Amino acid sequence: MIYFSGFSLRGESELFADWLVESDYAVAGFSYGAIRALEYALEHWGRLDRVLLFSPAFFQTRSERFRRLQLDAYRRDRESYLHRFLANVAAPAECDLRPYLHPGGTEELERLLSYRWRERDLKALRARGVVIEVFLGEKDRIIDAQGAAEFFTPLATATYRFRHGGHLLRPLLAEESGFARD
């Protein structure tokens, strides 16, 4: 499996081990890494069976002002921005993401904030027989989880929505781990 990490992270794939598929014909990505996973799948013309998108960086429902504020805050104080960002990525779970921290650059943040997911890309993969699975936490503090669900559900093979999960899909308490499949 090929895995693409989220913005300012590296090695966090172990956090998604319960859902990863061990296969030479699968690609997965978390948040910003979901963008990269999709682009890899679109450019890869060898055998590909499955694309797993964990909390895809979906900001196309956000305003230009929101994007500008994010970039300005990052440029002004990268360390503080990343501290708040990681706290929001982990919420509501109590997960320490510092071991996975690998600060990204302004260009990556700008790219993920301005990326436009396109229906035709997902339809093209489905037409090639690729299974597309999307995983979303309904308590996500990073992306518009409802907007993402509305966009991806009719296009993906399956969309899994974790009722109590955040961006990492993890709830505050293990017993709240229920999810719904669309």
C-alpha positions as CSV (number, residue, x, y, z in Angstrom):
1,M,0.0,0.0,0.0
2,I,1.1,3.5,-0.7
3,Y,0.2,6.0,2.0
4,F,0.3,9.8,1.9
5,S,0.6,11.8,5.2
6,G,-1.4,14.8,6.3
7,F,-0.2,18.3,6.4
8,S,2.8,18.7,8.7
9,L,2.7,15.0,9.7
10,R,4.8,12.0,8.9
11,G,4.3,8.3,9.9
12,E,0.8,8.8,11.2
13,S,-0.6,5.9,9.1
14,E,-0.5,3.7,12.2
15,L,-3.4,5.7,13.5
16,F,-5.5,4.4,10.7
17,A,-4.3,0.7,10.9
18,D,-7.8,-0.6,11.6
19,W,-8.9,0.6,8.2
20,L,-5.8,0.3,6.0
21,V,-5.8,-2.4,3.4
22,E,-2.5,-4.3,3.0
23,S,-2.3,-4.6,-0.7
24,D,0.1,-3.6,-3.5
25,Y,-2.9,-2.3,-5.3
26,A,-4.2,0.2,-2.8
27,V,-3.4,3.8,-2.0
28,A,-4.5,5.9,1.0
29,G,-4.1,9.3,2.4
30,F,-5.0,11.4,5.4
31,S,-6.3,15.0,5.0
32,Y,-3.8,16.7,2.7
33,G,-2.5,13.2,2.0
34,A,-5.9,12.3,0.6
35,I,-5.4,14.9,-2.1
36,R,-2.1,13.4,-3.0
37,A,-3.6,9.9,-2.9
38,L,-6.3,10.9,-5.3
39,E,-3.8,12.6,-7.7
40,Y,-1.5,9.5,-7.5
41,A,-4.5,7.3,-8.4
42,L,-5.4,9.5,-11.3
43,E,-1.9,9.5,-12.7
44,H,-1.2,5.8,-12.1
45,W,-2.2,3.6,-15.0
46,G,-1.1,0.2,-13.5
47,R,-3.4,-2.0,-11.5
48,L,-5.2,-0.1,-8.7
49,D,-8.0,-1.6,-6.8
50,R,-8.7,0.8,-3.9
51,V,-8.3,4.4,-2.8
52,L,-8.9,5.2,0.9
53,L,-9.4,8.8,1.7
54,F,-9.2,9.6,5.5
55,S,-10.7,13.0,6.4
56,P,-9.9,14.4,3.0
57,A,-8.9,18.1,3.1
58,F,-12.2,19.5,1.9
59,F,-12.2,23.3,2.0
60,Q,-14.2,24.2,-1.1
61,T,-17.2,25.2,1.0
62,R,-15.0,27.7,2.9
63,S,-14.7,31.4,2.0
64,E,-11.6,33.0,0.4
65,R,-11.4,35.0,3.6
66,F,-11.1,31.8,5.7
67,R,-8.2,30.7,3.5
68,R,-6.4,34.0,3.7
69,L,-6.8,34.1,7.5
70,Q,-5.3,30.6,7.8
71,L,-2.3,31.5,5.6
72,D,-1.7,34.8,7.4
73,A,-1.8,33.1,10.8
74,Y,0.7,30.4,9.6
75,R,3.0,33.0,8.2
76,R,2.9,35.1,11.3
77,D,3.6,32.4,13.8
78,R,4.1,28.9,12.4
79,E,4.8,27.3,15.8
80,S,1.6,28.6,17.4
81,Y,-0.4,27.8,14.3
82,L,0.8,24.2,14.2
83,H,0.2,23.8,18.0
84,R,-3.5,24.9,17.5
85,F,-3.8,22.9,14.3
86,L,-2.6,19.6,15.9
87,A,-4.9,20.2,18.8
88,N,-7.8,20.5,16.4
89,V,-6.7,17.5,14.3
90,A,-6.6,15.4,17.5
91,A,-9.9,16.6,18.9
92,P,-12.1,15.2,20.4
93,A,-9.7,12.3,21.1
94,E,-6.8,12.8,23.4
95,C,-4.0,11.9,21.0
96,D,-0.5,13.3,21.1
97,L,0.5,14.0,17.5
98,R,3.9,15.5,18.4
99,P,5.7,12.3,17.5
100,Y,4.3,12.6,14.0
101,L,5.0,16.3,13.5
102,H,7.0,17.1,10.4
103,P,6.3,20.8,9.6
104,G,5.1,21.5,6.1
105,G,5.6,24.7,4.2
106,T,3.3,27.5,3.2
107,E,3.0,26.1,-0.3
108,E,1.5,22.9,1.1
109,L,-1.0,24.7,3.3
110,E,-2.0,27.0,0.4
111,R,-2.5,24.0,-1.8
112,L,-4.7,22.1,0.6
113,L,-6.8,25.1,1.4
114,S,-7.4,26.0,-2.2
115,Y,-7.7,22.4,-3.6
116,R,-11.0,21.8,-5.6
117,W,-12.2,18.2,-5.5
118,R,-13.8,17.4,-8.8
119,E,-16.6,14.9,-9.5
120,R,-15.1,13.9,-12.8
121,D,-11.9,12.7,-11.1
122,L,-13.8,10.4,-8.8
123,K,-16.1,9.2,-11.6
124,A,-13.0,8.5,-13.8
125,L,-11.6,6.2,-11.0
126,R,-14.9,4.5,-10.5
127,A,-15.1,3.9,-14.3
128,R,-11.7,2.1,-14.1
129,G,-13.2,-0.2,-11.4
130,V,-11.4,1.4,-8.5
131,V,-13.1,1.2,-5.1
132,I,-13.2,4.6,-3.4
133,E,-13.7,4.7,0.4
134,V,-14.1,7.9,2.3
135,F,-13.8,8.1,6.1
136,L,-15.2,11.2,7.9
137,G,-15.5,12.2,11.5
138,E,-18.7,14.1,12.2
139,K,-17.0,16.1,15.0
140,D,-14.2,17.2,12.7
141,R,-12.7,20.6,13.7
142,I,-10.6,20.9,10.5
143,I,-12.9,20.4,7.5
144,D,-16.6,20.8,6.8
145,A,-17.5,17.2,7.4
146,Q,-21.1,17.7,6.4
147,G,-20.2,19.4,3.1
148,A,-17.6,16.7,2.5
149,A,-20.2,13.9,3.1
150,E,-22.6,15.6,0.7
151,F,-19.9,15.8,-1.9
152,F,-18.3,12.4,-1.6
153,T,-21.3,10.1,-0.7
154,P,-22.8,10.0,-4.2
155,L,-19.3,9.6,-5.8
156,A,-17.5,7.1,-3.5
157,T,-18.1,3.4,-3.4
158,A,-18.6,3.8,0.4
159,T,-18.6,6.7,2.8
160,Y,-18.0,5.9,6.5
161,R,-19.2,8.6,9.0
162,F,-17.9,8.3,12.6
163,R,-20.5,10.0,14.8
164,H,-18.2,10.9,17.6
165,G,-15.0,11.0,15.7
166,G,-13.0,14.1,14.7
167,H,-10.4,14.6,12.0
168,L,-8.5,11.5,13.2
169,L,-11.9,9.6,13.3
170,R,-11.3,8.8,17.0
171,P,-13.8,9.7,19.6
172,L,-13.1,11.0,23.1
173,L,-14.0,7.6,24.6
174,A,-13.3,4.2,23.0
175,E,-16.9,3.1,23.6
176,E,-18.2,6.0,21.4
177,S,-16.5,4.6,18.3
178,G,-19.7,3.8,16.4
179,F,-19.9,4.8,12.7
180,A,-22.5,4.9,10.0
181,R,-22.0,3.8,6.4
182,D,-23.6,5.9,3.7
